[in-house]
Amino acid sequence: MNVILRAAAAYWILLFALRFLGRRTSSQLAPLDLVVLFLVAGTTLTGVLSDEHSVTAGVSVVITFGLMHRLVGWLKVHSPRFGRIVDGTPVIVYEDGKFQEKRMRQLNIQQSDIMYAVRQRGLHEIAQVRYAIAERDGKISIIVQE
């Protein structure tokens, strides 16, 4: 039972730690982001399983993580506020020909990240962009000038 409680606690801690780390971690994984993600996950799993190395303990952890994931999904459906806390909201990071530096800093997004999204959209220059929006999942949507 102790393993299940530690797994549930670890799930919530990781959920909010990843939310705190910013949107890049969830979408545009650079090598440094991958290293941090794996280190956090490995450290957490070691802490959850502690000295228990049985198959039952491992399966219990996996099932607990799955149940916590379902619970978070259910809570997001039934509470839009909880969904905004967990997933965030879309944020405009480029508009009216200007990078929104303060918003970009808050989200750990650089101009190069936006330019990458511009190129992925098949555009050649930022002047073709009306808005760049950092979505809830960390991707950057590009709205073209008309």
Secondary structure, DSSP 8 states (H G I E B T S, - for coil): -HHHHHHHHHHHHHHHHHHHH-SGGGSS--HHHHHHHHHHHHHHHHHHHTT---HHHHHHHHHHHHHHHHHHHHHHHH-HHHHHHHH---EEEEETTEE-HHHHHHHT--HHHHHHHHHHTT-S-GGGEEEEEE-TTS-EEEEE--
